[in-house]
Amino acid sequence: MLPSTVKKKVKKMVSAGVILVRKKQWYQKSFLIAVAALLLLWEGWIYIGPFFPRNFTADYFLHEQFNSTKYVLDLATLVASSQAVTNLRFEQALNSTEFLMGRLTVLEDTTRTLVTQSRFSELANATDLLLQRLKLLEDQFPQAATASQFNQVLNATNLLLQRLEVLEKRCAEVMSTQLDQIRKAANLLLERMKIAEDAGISLQKKLEQQKDSISNTAEKVDQLSRNLEFSIRQSQEVKFLPLNDLERFKVNAEKHGIHGFISEIWGRGDAVGPPEFLYFPSNISHDRLLCIKGNHTKNGTENFYGFAFRESLPSGSVFEPGTTLISNTYWDFTNPWHSMFNLVQFIYWNMHHGCRGANRLLLYHLGELRDSMGSWISNLLLSNHLPWRSDTQIFSGPPVCFEQAVVSRIGIGGVPYFTLQELFKEARCQARRMCNVPFSRTGPSTKKISHVTLMVRERARGYADLSSWEDVVRKSCEKVEGCSWSVMHIANLTFCQQVAEMSRTDILISAHGAQLTNSIFMNPRSRIMEMFPKGWLELAGGGQYIYRNLAEWVGLQHEGYWRDPYTPDCPKPNDPVQCFSFYKDQKLGINATRIGEWLDQVIQDFNQKQEELLADGGQDKSKIPWDSPTCTCTAS
């Protein structure tokens, strides 16, 4: 189809011929009119012919070319979106696809350029020039137009239209040929891409085969490595070192992580954290087992330790399966405080290792083997499903190697108080369960409940006048409705009786001493009033504050100290060591007025806080809330 602008131009040409006929001036100068007609045909071809194949059919060609370009782009997109394979040749084919897509984009831009307005403007200008020539001929030969000559002009115009149609068909054929070539190129591209894809898949299969081969080779190398390591382990000899290294251990050396016990392994020093344990085998021993030989109880340097691979245990050694807990201390395992400080951490270990317990327990004092421990700590470990006696029978001569060993050298040193509260809550819960101590208690519904316990030591730091102390407690309790009191002779009670008595105690009065370790069985928010003979403040150092620290760890409120001013003076005031030994075990006198006023204040404050707690919780005042009955570990 011809553009509308060209049709208008041709129509104007026909109208010009009609005007010549109407004027009836066709009989003059016929020769010149014939020349003008030929000139018209020639001019029309000059100005219109060159632009026709590119402009007159531009809309049609543009539509076809756009569709073909879109088709090729769709094919290229389909190919590009196929799954890529991991090889270089396929990536090169993909790059070729991108290059062809760029060429197609250039072709599309070129097609659009052919139909710009500037080319149409050139065609319009050529048509206007043709009309001007016709008008010039009309003016020059006004009487030359005859009917036959007009027909010639009209025929020439029709011939021009026919030539235009022919040209349009030729352009269409050319574009069709070009589109076929593009489709063929696209098909060829698809074939090349398919070949490349097949090659990539083949290469990928080869790579997978090579990967399997490499994996098999790696397994063989690993096996050889294991065999070599096994051979090396079998050939290694165990080097035994003194269990207590006097040369490395110095006073306060533990603050810097240096220990005399298993001295090759350093500790964390003053760093704060959960209880410190050494695990064998582990990275610190290069996956070797801990082996110990010797059963000396007087000299730790005569007991020895070493590390051995399981494949190369010392000749004649005994292999102990399961888990062995090992504790070394600078102090002892008979005093409740010292033994608790150096063994209660194993309750934490049990809580955080699946509550699986252990198979045996070994105790050392500076590398010296200990075969006994206090009954208090034994019962505490027993209630928490842990070994409760030192298993020294395994040392009969040859070295003993442990399948799993858990070593503690600093007890609960450096453990933050919130971790200790978690630990002691579990210890308290398990002890109450073993001893069948209830986790709640009832009382009169109209009375507040507070129980005061006066704890009595029989010898050192006992009460010089116990009856006076009992009178003070009785009088203070009589002032408060719902207050009860009792005297607790600690030496006469079993472990479970101590747990029961402490569990019902709200306010504890006691002299400083290891019996205060029982405060771990008191309910949180309970109170402690601690008494000292004279001389401790000046001579005892930081050790006199350990039960204030314990109260914080357990969640109790330590009410402070009363220091007896009536203790006799030291006979050798210039000798601090002898003076402390003198003051250390003196009996306590009493200031009834001072102690009574202090106790009255503590009872009043405790009851007030208990009332606030019950009011906030909306609980029945006849039931005092105790600790949670839910233990982390249950009996196996």
NUKE-333885 format. One record per residue: x, y, z of N, C-alpha, C, O in turn. Coordinates in steps of 0.05 Angstrom, whole numbers, plus 5000, padded with zeros to 4 digits. Example, Ala and Ser with C-alpha at 12.3 -4.5 7.8 and 13.67 -1.06 7.14 Angstrom:
526448865156524649105156526449345156528549345169525749555142527349795143525850015157526850235161
//
This chain:
501749765000500050005000501850255000503850265013500850454984502350704983501650885007499450875017503551035016502951225037500851435028500751495004499351535046497151735039498351985028497052115011500752065036501952315025502552284996502252474980503452044987504152004959501552004942501452114920499451874953496851874939495852154933494852214912496152324953495252604949496852734927495752884911499452684926501152814906500352714878500152884859499752464875498952354849496252464841495852534817494452494861491852604855492052884844490552964826493953044855494353314846495353314817494553484801497053114811498053094783495753044764495653164742493952864771491652804753489853044750488853104728489453194772487753434771488953634752487553774738491653654751492953844733492453774704492053954688492453514698491853424671488953494663488453574640487153454681484353514676483953814670482353884652485353984683485154274678486054334649484854504636488054204640488954254613486854174592486454314572485453954598483353864580481054064579479954134558480254154604477954344606478454604591476654724581480954684590481554934577481654914547481655104532481554654537481354604508483554744492483154834470485854744503488154864489490054644481492554694482489154404474490754174469491754154440493553994434490654334422491354304394493954454388494854424365495054604405497554744400499954604413499854494435502054624398504654524409504554244419505454194442503354064404503053774413505753644417506053474435507653724402510253594405511453654432512553474446511153904440512253974466510853834489512053774510508253794486506653654507507653364510507853264532508153244486509152964488511852954502512352774518513453154496516053164510515653204540517053094556513653384546513153434574512253184589512953134612510553014574509652764587511952584592512152464614513752554572516152384577517852494600518952344616518052764600519652884621518352834649519652784668515652844649514152784673514852504683515352454707514752304664515352034672518152004682518751874702519952134668522852114676523252244703524652134720522052484707522352624733521152464756522252454778518852354749517552194770519351964779519551904803520551834760522351604767524851704782525751574801525851934774528252044788527652104817529252034834525352234822524852334849523452124867523852124891521851954854520251764871521551494872521551364894522651404850523751124849525751064871525450854885527751234875529851154895528751124924529950984940526451264929525551254957523451044962522850984985522350934941520050754945520750504961519350444981522750354953523150094967523850134996523449955012524850375004525650415032523550565048523550545072521750715034519950885049517050815044515550805064516150765019513350725014512350465028510050455037514050275030513250025044514549995071514749775082515350215082516750205108515050095131516049945147512450175131510750075153510549775152510649635173510149665128509849375126512449235133512449045149514649345122517249215128517949235158518849045170517349465170517949495198516349295215517449185234513849255208512149065223513348775221513648635241514048705195515148435191517848405205518448195218519448615203522148595214521948585245523548455258520148735256519848735285518948455295520048355315516948335281516048065288518347865286518747705304519847885264522147695261524247745283525347555293524747995288526748055309525847955336527447835351523248005342522147905367522347605369522947485390521747465346521947175346524747085352525146895368526647205339529447125344530247185373531647025386529347425383530047485411528747285430530047205449526247205424524947005441526546745441526846615461527446665416529046425414531646455430532446275445532946685427535446725442535046725472536646615487532746845481532146845510531646565520532446495542530146415503529646135511532245975515532545825534534046025496536645875497538245975521539445815536538246245525539846355547538846275574540446255593536146215576534946145602535245855608534545765630536245695590536745405596538845375617540545555622538845155630540645115653543545105644544344955626545145285656548045305649549545065660548844955681551544985647553244775656555944895663556745105653557344755682559844855693562244775676563844605685562544895652564944855636565445085619563545245613567845125610568645355595567445375567566645585558567145145554566045145526563145245526562345395508561645165546558845255546558645555552556945685541560445655568560445945573561146095548560146315544562945985532563646115506561246125488560746325475559745905486557345905470555246105480553946235463555046135505553246335517554046615509552446785503556646665509557746925501557046985471556447205464557246775454556546805426553546875423552847045406551846765440549046825439548647125446547047255433549947225466549747505473550647685451549547895446552847595437553847755414551747775392551347985381550447545385548347545365545947715373544847855356545247705398543047875407543748175404542048335397546248235407547148515402546848585373546048805367547648395355547348445326544448485318543748655301542648325330539848355324538748625334537048745320539748715356538948975366539749195347538249385342542149175336543149365316541349365291540749575280540549125282538849095259536149225264535049365246535049195287532549315294532749615294531049755284534949725305535350015305535650115276534650335270536949965259537350055231534650065217534050245201532849865222530249865210528650105218527250235202528850175244527350405253528450665240526950855236531050665235532150905223531150955195530851185186530450735180529450755152526750895150526050995129525350905172522651025171522551285187520451365197524751425189524751685203523251895187522951865163522452105201520952315188522552465167521352575148525152465170526752615151526652495123526652645103526452225121526252095094523552155082523352185057521452155098518852235087518752525078517452585058520252685092520352965083521752995056520953155040523752835051525052835025523152745003523052864981521452545008519552454988517452664983516652714960516552805004514553015000515753244984514453354967518253314989519553524973519753454944519453624926520353194938520653104910517953124896517853204873515753054910513153064898512353354892511253414871512953534911512353814906513853924882512754084867516353834879517953924856516653824830516653974810515553584829514253474806511753644799511353704775510253714819507853884814508654164803507254274785510754264813511754524803512454504774511954694758513754284765514454244737511954224720511854334698509954084730507454064715506054334712505054404690506154494733504954764732506454934712505255094698509054904711510755054692510054984664509855154646509654724659508854634632506154744624505754824601504354754643501654864637501855154630500455254612503455294645503755584639505055634612504355824598506955474605508455514580506855424555507055544534505155214558503655114536500755104543499654884546499455324545496655334553494755214532492455144539495555194508493755094487494654834476493754754454496454684489497654444478496354184487497053974478494454204505493353964516491053864499489154004494491353634489489153494474488253254490489653174509486053144482484952914497486852674495487352534515488052644471489952414469492452454486493452274498493352704486495752764502495052734532496752644547492652814540491852784568491852494575492652414597490852324556490852044561493651934565494151754581495452054549498251964552499352024580500651864592498652264588499552334616498252154636499652064655495652094632494251924651495451644650495851514671496051544626497351284623500051274637500851084650501451494632504151504645503851494676505551364689501751624686501351614715500751334724501751234745498951194709498250924716500650744715501150564732502350794694504750634691506550674715507850484725506650924724508250984749507150824773508750724789504550814776503350664798504050364796504550234816503950264771504649974767507549924775508149724788509250114766512050084773512450084803514149944814510850254816511050264846510250004859511449914878508049884848507149624859509249414855509749244873510549414830512649224825514949254845515949064857515649504849517749554868517049464896518749354911514449504904513549414930513849114934514649024954513048964912513248674913516148584916516848404931517848724900520748644902521848694930523348534940521048914942522048974969521048764989522448675007518448684985517348485003518848215000519448085020519548144974521047894970523847914983524747724995525048144979527748174992527548145022529248005034525548275034525248255063524647975072525647875092522947835056522347555062524847385062525247215079526547435041529047285040530847345064532047165075530847605072532547675095531447535121532947445138528747535123527547405147528247105147528746995168528046975123528846695122531646655131532346455145533446835122536246805130536546835160538146695173535047025171535147065200534146815215535346735235531946695205530846455218532846225216533246075235534146205192536145995189538446035208539445855220539246295211541446355230540646275258542246175274538046335265537146275292537045975296537845875317536145825276536045535278538945425281539445235297540745535265543545455267544645505295546045345306543845745306544645805333543545605353545045515371541045525349539845335367541345065366541944945386542044985341543544735338546244755351547144565365547644985347550245025360550045025391551644905405547845155401547445155429546844875440547844805462545244725425544644445433547244285434547644125453548844325414551444175413553144255437554344095451553244525442554744625465553644515491555144435509550944505494549744405518550344115522551044025544550043955500550743675502553643635510554343465527555343805498558243785505558643855535560243735549557044065544557344135572556343915591557543865611554043795583553043575600555043345600555543225621556143285577558143075576560543145594561642975608561343405592563643485608562943475638564643395654560443545644559643535672559643245683560443195705558743055666558842785674561742695679562342545698563542775660566342715664567342825690568842695704566543085695567443205720566443055744567843015764563842965743562742805765564342545769564842455791564942425746566542175747569242235760570242085777570442455751573042525763572742595793574542525809570442725800569942785828569742535844570842515866568242335833568142075847570841945850571541835870572441975828575141855829576742005850578241875865576542265850578042425870577142355898578742325916574442325902573342245928574441975937575241935960574541785918575641525925578541545932579541415951579941715917582841755923583141885950584941805965581442085956581542215982581042016005582442026026579141836001578541636021581041456025581641386048582241386003584641226006586841376021588241256037587141636014589141796028588441816058590241796075585841856064585041866092585641606106586641606129585041386092585641136105588541096110589340996131590141176090593041156093593941336116595741266132592741576118593441766139592641646166594241666186590341516168589541396193591341166200592141136223592041016180593940796186596640896195597840786214597541116182600041236191599841346219601641306235597541486224597241596251597041376272598141396294595641156264595440926282598240816288598840746311599840796267602540686271604240876289605740786306603841146284605341336300604441316329606141326348601741296333600741276361601741026375602441026398601840806359602840556371605740576379606640446399607240736364610140746370610840946391613140946401608941116399609541326419609641216447607941046454611541306462611741226490610441446508610541686501609341366530608141556549610241666567611741526580610241936569612142066587610642146612608642296611611442036635610142086660611642316675614042326677610042506686611042726701609842726729607742606733611142866748610042866775607242996775606743206763605342866789602642976790602543246804600843416798604443286823604643546836607443656830609443556840607643866814610143976805610844216824609744436821612644166843613244366863614844596850614644826860616344546829617944756817616144966802616745196802613944866791612245056776610145186794609245406789609445046815607345156832608545346853610445276867607445576855608245776875605745896887603545856877606146036909603846166922602646366903604046526890600046356900598446536883599046486853598146646836600446276846600946216818598346166803598246216778596346056816593845986803592546236791590946216772593046476802591946716791592846766763591446896747595146656756596146696729595746446712596846426690594246256722593546016706595645796709595445586695597545826727599645616731598845436754598245536776598845176750597944986770600144786774601544706756600444686799602244476805601144206797602644016791598444186797597143936791596643916761595344086749597743706748597743676719598743946707597344086693601244006713602444266708602744336678603044566671602644136660602944196632600544356621600844496601598344326634595844466625595444716642595144696666595344946628594845196642591845236646590145126631591145396666588345466671587745746662589345876648585345836669584446096660585246326678584746556672586546266701587346476719585046616732583246476742585146876733583047036747580647086730578747216739580546986706578247026688575646916701575746706713573447066698570846986709569446806688569546866664568046606698566646426679565346196694565546186719564146016680563045776692565245606705567545656700564445406721566545236733568545136712567745056691571145146719573145066700573744766702574244656724573444626679574044346678576044286656576044426635577744096660579543996639578443716631577943546647578143686604577043436594579243286579580743386563579343026585581242846572579742596563578242476579580042516538581742646517580242886505577842896505581843076495580743316482583043456468585343346466582543686458584643836443587043896461589343906452586543946487588644036505590643806509592943856516589843556505591643326507592243206480593342986479591443346459591843236432590442966429591542776418588042946440586342706438587542466452586942236445589142516472590342296487588842266514587742456525588842016524587641956549589442046572591842056569588142106595589642166619590341906633588541736638592841866640593741626655595141716681596641916681594541586703595741656729596841396741595541186740599141416754600241196768601341296795602241516798601041116815601841196842599441236860597341336851599741156886597641196906598641316932597741246953600641486929601841606953599941816965598641966951599741816991598041987006599542207022598242367035602142207019603742397034605542577017606342787025606042486992607842636975606742636946606842426933605742856937604542876911606542846888605742776866609042886894611142866873611742566867613042506847610742386884611142096879608841976864608841736858606842136858604642056840605142186813606142406812604442046792605242136765602742136746600841986750603042306726600942306705602342316678604642396675600842226658601842236630599442216611597242156619599942266585597842256565598542036545600842016536596641876538597141646520594841616500592541656507595541556475593541476456592441206464593741036476589941166457588640906464590040676451589940446461591340726428592740506414595440446426596640236420596340616444599040576455599040626485600640786495597340496500597240516529599740406541601040226529600540506564603040406577602740096581600639996586605039966580605039676584604039606611604839716632602139416611601039316636598939506649598039446671598239726636596439916647593539806649592839626635591939936666589139866670587440076656587840316661585539986640583740176626581140186641579839986646580440426650577940466665575840596647576140826639573740446640571640556622569840756637569940776661568340906621566441096633567741366639569941426629566441516657567341786664568341796692567041686711570641916696571941946722572142236729573242396714571142316752571342586762573842606780574142436798575442806776577942846791578043126802577743316787578543156828578643416841581243436857581943256872582643656853585043716869584543976884583444166873585443986909584944226926587444296942589144116948587644546949589744626967588944586996590644587014586244537001585244517028584644227035586544067035582144157041581543877048578643817039577243987030577943557043575243457035573543367059571543237055574443437083572843367107571243607117568943567126572343847116570944087125568644137105569144137081566244187115563944227096564344457077563744437053565544677087565944907069567944847047567444887024570344747056572444687036571644477017572144496993570344257026569544047008567344136989567344066966565444306999563444406982564644586960563844566937566544756968567744936949569144786927569344886904570244556933571944406913570444176900571644036883567944116907566543896895563743966884562743816867562544176894559844236886559644306856557544296844561944386844561944446815561244206798560344246775561643966808560843726793557843706790556843576771556343836807553343846804552744006779550943946763554244226776553844396752554644226727553144236707556844086728557643916705555443716698554743676675554243596718552143396713549743526701548543406683548943766710546643906699546943966669545043956654549444026661549944116634551143896616552043956594551043656626552043426609550043196610550742966613547543266607545443066604544642916629543342716628545543016653544842886679545542596678544142426690547742526665548542246662550142136685550641896687551042316703552642226725555442146717556342216695556842006734559541926729559941646741558341556757562241516735562741246744564441246769564241056785566141446773567841436797568841726803568641906787569941746827570942006837573741966849574141776864575642146842578342136854578842406867578342616855580042396891580542636906583642666911584942466918584642906906587442956911587843216926586343416922589743216944590543456959593443516951595243376961593843716934596543776924597943526912600243476917596343376898597443136885597442886902598142676893596842916928596742686946593942556945591942696947593842296941591342156939589842156966591042106987587242216965585642206989583541986985582141966965583241827006581441607005578841647021577241467022578541887032576041937048575242227045576742397036572742277052571542547051569442567073568542367083568742817079566742857100564042747093563342737069562542667114559842557109557942757097556142687081558243017104556443217094556643237063554643237049559143257053559443287024558743027010557743026987559242797023558542537011555542527006554642436985553942607026551042597023550042797003548142746988551443027001550543226981551043116953549243146935553342986948553842866922551942636916550942606894551442476937549642246934546842346926545542226909545842556939543142656932543042766904540842776893545242836892545342946865546242726845547142796823546042476853546642246835549442246824549842186800551342316841554242316833555742126851554842066873558142036843559741866860560342016886560942256886560041876909560242016934562541916952562541976976564441766941566841686955569141656936568641606912571541686946573941676929574541386923574941226941574741326897575141046888578140996885579240966863579540966908582440926908583240646902585640586898581340456902582040176899583140116871584439906867582740296852583640246824586640266822587840166803588040386842590940416841592240186857592640206881592839976842594039746855596939706847598239516855598039886830600839866821601239966793602540176790600039846772600539936745598940196739597140266754599840346719598440596712595440536705594740326695593840736711590940716705590340936684590941166689589140856662588341046641585341056639583940856640584241306637581441346639580241406611581241566596578041276606576641316580575741606577576141726557574541716598573741996600574442096627573741976647575942316628576642436654575842736654576342876635574642816677573843096681575343196705574743106727577143386702578943476723578143756732577743936715577943806758577444066769579744136788580443976805580844376785583044456802582544706819584044766838580344856813579845096828576945106839576045316848575544886838572844876849571045076836570745086812569745236853567845446842569145716842567745926842571845726843573245986841572746126815572845996794572146376816571646536791568946506779568546606757567146356792564446316780562646536788562446596812561246666770559446896777557046806794556346566793555946986809553946916829551346806816550046636827550646906792548146806779548446516771546446366771550846436763551346156757551245986783550245766783552446096804552345956830549545926840548945716852547846126836545046096845543745866831542145716843544245836805543145616790544145346801542645156804546745336807548045096817546845026845546044796849546745216863545745156890542745096891541844956908541345206872538445146871538144846865536444716877539744746846539644456840540544286864539244086870542744366877543644226900541544216922541043996934540244436927538144456948535744276941534644136957534944296915532644146906533043846909531343706919535443746900535943466902536243366931535343146937537443536948537743456976535043426989534543247005533143616984530443596995529043356985527543227000529343286960528043056949529042796963527442626971531642776965532742536977531842507006531342287016531742737021531042737049528042757054527142777077526442757033523442777035522643027051520743017067523943237046523243497059521143627041521643657017518943717052516743837035517744097023519444237034516544157000517244406987515244636993515444846981513444587011511644797021510844737049511044507058509844927064509044887091506545057097506145267084504944977115502545117121502545217150504145107167500945407156500745507183498045647187496345637169497645767210495045897215494446107194496246267187492046117184491446297161491446587170491646757152491146647196491046927204493647027215493847257224495846867213498446947224500646947203500646777185502347127206504847117191506646907203506446847227508346787186510046567196512946647192513746737171514446627214517346667213518646497234517846487257520746347225522046157243524946237247526346277227525746267272528546337279529946097289528845947307532346047279533945817288536545917300538046067287537145827324539645887338541445637334541045437347543445667316545345447311547545447331548745647337548145207342550045177364552445007356552044777347554845107360557344947357558044857385557844997405558944607387559444487414562044567426562244577450564144617409566744667421567644947412566745147424569444967393570545227385568245407375566545327360568445657385566445867379563645777386561645847373563445627408560845577420559945817437561346007440557445797448556446007465557345967494556845747506558546167506559446147534557046117552557145977573554846247546552346227562550046187543548646367534549545927536547545867516544745947525543146037509544145927551541445997561540846287556538546367550542846457559542446747554541746797525539946957519543046657507542346687479539546577473538046697458538846357486536146257482534046447492531946487480534546587515532646777526532247017507530047107503534447107495534247337476532447257452530747407444532947017441531346927418528446897426526646977411527946767449525146727458523646987462521347007454524947187475523547437480522947587454520747707451524847587435524347727410522047587395520447727382521947327396519847187381517147227394515147237380517047247420514547287434513247547427510747587430514847737418513748007411512247997384510648187378512647797368511547787341509647547338510347327344507147607330505247387326506147217302506947317281505946957306506746767285509646697284510446547267511246797303514146747303514646497320513446467342516346317311517146077325520246067325521546207309521345907343524245897344525145617354523545467365527645547348528745297357531745317360533045497349532845127375535745107378536744867363535644647365538844907346539844697329542644627337544544777332543044397350545644297357546744137333546043907329548344267317549144167291550543897292550243737275552143857313553743607315551943367320552843137315549543397329547743177336545843097314544242917318545943237291543943187270545143047246547543087239543542877234544342747209544242957186543143177190545242877163545143057140542243127133541743367129540442947132537643007125536343177146534643337140537043137172535843307193536843587190535343777195539343617182540343887177538944017153538244257154538443867132536943977109534144057117533244277109532843897134530143957142530044207160528344387156531944227179531944457197532544717182531344917187534444707164535144947148532945017129532545257124531444827119529344887100527045037113525545177099526645007139524445157152525445407167523845537180528045457164529145697178528945937161529745947138527746157172527546417159529846607168530846767153530546577194532646747205534546567220533846437239537146567212539146397224541146557240542146757230541546477265543546607282545746397287545146177297548246467281550346267284553046407286553446627276554846277300557646367301558946297274557946117259561046437267562446377242563546087244564746007264563245937221564345667221563245507198561345597184564345277193563645107170560745017171559644947150559445017195556644937197554845127181552645047173555845367176554245557160553945477130552445597115555545277122555245177095552445067091551445047068551144987112548344887111546345107101544145047094547245357100545445567091544645527062542745657053546045357047545245307019542445177018541245166997541545057041538844927041536645117050534345047050537345367056535245567064533945677039535045677017531445767044529945887022531146157014532046307031531046226989531946496981530346706996528046677003531646927002530547157017530647117047529847297062531646887056531946847085534347007095535847117079534647027122536647207134538747057150538146837161541147167152543347047167544547267185545147487176544847207211546247377230548647227240548447017252551047337235553547187240555147317263555347567264556247147280557647237304560647157304561346947293562347337315565247287316566347347344565347517358568347187353569847277377571547517370571847597346572747637389574547867385577047787370577847557372578247967355580747917342580547837313582547857298578247737304578047637277578147867256579347837235577048087263576948317244579848397237580348467214581548397256584248497252586148277240588048337226585548027246587547817241586647607220588347457209584047577215583047347199583247397169583247197154583547647160583647697131580947647117578847657130581147607091578647587075577047337080574647327073578247137092576746887097574446917115572546747115574347127132572147167150569547247136567447247149569747317110567347407096566147197077564447257061567146947079566246747059563246687061562046627041562146697085559246627087557446857079555146817072558447097080557047327068556947287038554847337025559147197027559247136998557346906991555946916971557346697008555646467003552746547004551146446988552046727022549246827024548446956997546146906988550147106985549547236960549247016938547547036921551046816938550846606918548246456919547146366899547246416944544846256948542346426944540146316939542546686947540246866945539046936973536747006975540846926993539947007020540847297026542247417011539847397049540547667057542247647082541347557104544847717080546647717103546247977118546648197107545547957145544848187160547248317174546948517187549648197170551948327182553148157205552547917207554848287221556448147241556048277269555548517271556348097289556748197317559348077326559747837326561248257335563848167345563948207375563648427385564447987388564447977418566648157429569048097426565948367443568048537456569048427482571048527494567748207492568448117519570447877518571047767539571347807495573347587493575947667507576747897505577147487522579647557536581847647516581847567493583647817526585847917508587847697503588147507519589247727480591347537472593647557492594547787497594747337502597047357521599647447507601447537521599847427481602247517467601347707445601247627421600747957452599648137432601548207409600548297388604048157411605948227390606447997370608048017352604947777374605247547357602547497343600847357354602147597319599547577305598747287300596347217302600647117294599946837289598846697314596746567313600246727336599246607360596746737370594946607382596446997365594047137374591647037358589447007370591946987333589646897317588946617326586546547328590946447331590246177341588846197368587046037374589546397384588246437410585346527406583446407419584846727389582146837385580346647369577946647372581646487352580146327332577946157345575746137334578546027367576745837379575445927405574445757420575546187411574446287436571346267435570146287414570146217458567246207460566146487460567446687466563546507452562246757448560746837474559146677484561147087483559547197504556947307492556147217470555647497505553247607495552747887506553347947529551648057489550448317497547548287491546648347469545948207512543148147508541548377496539848337478542148617505540648847495541248887465539448927449543748887459544548937431543548717412542448777391543848467421542948247404539948247402538848197380538448307424535548307423534448527404532648467388535548767406534648977388535248907358533548967341537548797354538248717326536348507316535348527293535748307332533948087323531148197319529748117300530148377337527448497333527248627306525248597292529348777299529348927273529248727249527848777230530848517251530948327229528348177226527348147203527048097248524447957246522348147234520848067217522348397243520348587233520748637203518748637188523248667194523748717166523048467149521948497127523648227160523047987145520047957141519047897119518447997162515547977161514348177141512548117126515448427142514448627124514948547094513148577077517348457089517948377061516348127053515548107030515847947072514147717066511347797060510047687042510247987075507548087070507448217042505448167027509448367035509448497008509548286986508248306966511148076991511347866971508647716967507847666945507347656989504747516988502647696975500947596960502747956981500748136970501148166940499148166924503648186931504148206902503347956887502447966865503847726901503147476887500347386890499447206876498747526907495947456911495547176922493547046916497447076938497346806947495946796975495746996989495146556982493946507008496146547029498146417028495646717049497646767069498246527087500246527102496546327086497046087102499145917089500145727102499945977064501945817050504345997043504046167026506545947056508946107051510345987026510945747026510946147005512346026982515145946987516746106998515845706981518545616984519845596957518845706937522145456956523545426931522045246912520245106920522745266886521545096866522144806871524444736876520044626868520544336872521644206847522043956847522044356825522944236800525944236799527244446797527043996798529943966796530743926767529143826751533144006760534043976732534443686725533643596704535743536743536343256738534443086755533843156778533542866745531942676760533542416764535442366750532742266784534142026791534041826768531941786756536341696762536441496741535541226751535541036736
//
